[in-house]
């Protein structure tokens, strides 16, 4: 995943159960665009990343809840 793609992620792009992240857009400078390839793609996430994201999601829910 490219840095601009990572910056454009939102939680609805993340599937923790399937361990997948959908890359649908990217930041190029300050402009939100399509990814460099011109179309979206799905990337796998590691078990470690899934666990970190689950903890982060729980912390955010607690802080906002």
C-alpha positions in Angstrom: 0.0 0.0 0.0 1.3 3.4 -0.9 1.4 6.2 1.6 -1.2 8.3 -0.2 -3.5 5.3 -0.2 -3.0 4.7 3.5 -3.8 8.3 4.3 -7.1 8.0 2.4 -8.4 4.9 4.3 -11.5 5.0 6.4 -12.9 2.2 8.6 -15.4 1.2 6.0 -12.4 0.1 3.8 -11.2 -2.3 6.5 -12.7 -5.8 6.9 -11.2 -7.2 10.1 -12.9 -10.6 9.8 -11.6 -11.3 6.3 -8.3 -9.5 7.1 -8.6 -7.3 4.0 -8.3 -3.6 3.2 -10.0 -2.2 0.1 -7.9 0.5 -1.6 -10.3 2.7 -3.4 -8.8 6.2 -3.3 -5.5 8.0 -2.5 -4.2 11.4 -1.6 -1.9 13.1 -4.0 -0.7 16.1 -2.2 -3.9 17.5 -0.8 -6.1 16.1 -3.6 -8.2 13.0 -3.1 -7.9 10.9 -6.3 -8.1 7.3 -7.5 -5.1 5.0 -6.8 -2.1 5.3 -9.0 -3.2 2.2 -10.9 -6.4 4.0 -11.8 -8.7 1.5 -10.1 -9.2 0.0 -6.6 -7.8 -3.2 -5.3 -7.9 -5.4 -2.2 -4.9 -6.1 0.0 -4.4 -8.7 2.7 -3.5 -7.6 6.2 -1.4 -9.6 8.7 -2.8 -11.1 11.9 -0.7 -8.6 13.8 -2.2 -5.6 12.0 -5.7 -7.0 12.5 -5.1 -7.2 16.2 -3.7 -3.7 16.4 -6.6 -2.3 14.4 -9.1 -4.1 16.6 -7.6 -2.6 19.7 -7.5 0.9 18.1 -11.2 0.5 17.1 -12.1 -0.5 20.6 -10.2 2.5 22.1 -11.9 4.9 19.7 -15.3 3.5 20.5 -14.6 3.9 24.2 -13.4 7.5 23.8 -16.4 8.5 21.7 -19.0 6.4 23.5 
